Amino acid sequence: MLIVPTYLEKSGIHGFGVFAKEHIPQGTKVWAFHPVFDIRISPEEFAKLPPSSQQEIEIHMYEPELGGDLYYETTMGKYMNHSREPNVDFSVVYEGWATRDIQPGEELTCDYRHFMADVSHISYL
């Protein structure tokens, strides 16, 4: 879940994005896994969901280990958009750190390849 003040707004990158409400200094922990807000779903549990539910949540799910559990974030963090030059680093799975100072009103971005085992289904990567 996001642990810094943010807001959701239309993004110039894609759809909606997460934006900083205030200055975030470089090195600040921006996101942390929380079992209440970051739901862990086994592949078997996901397969039992109705197809309409699968379609609704799968766009915001991530799979850190190929064939492993799936994760769905229930907070605005699920709207963080991809960048090849992200301002939030997720190379340590389950944690996100500001790679540089992030200004108020600036969109928070991440590199999906840091926490997704397979990104082949994402055409723009």
Buried (B, 14 or more C-beta within 10 A) or exposed (E): BBBBEBEEEEBEEEEBBBBBEEEBEEEBEBBBBBEEBBBEBEEEEBEEBEEEEEEEBEEBBBBBEEEEBBBBBBBBBBBBBBBEEBBBBBBEBEBBBBBBBBEEEBBBBBBBBBBBEEBEEEEEE
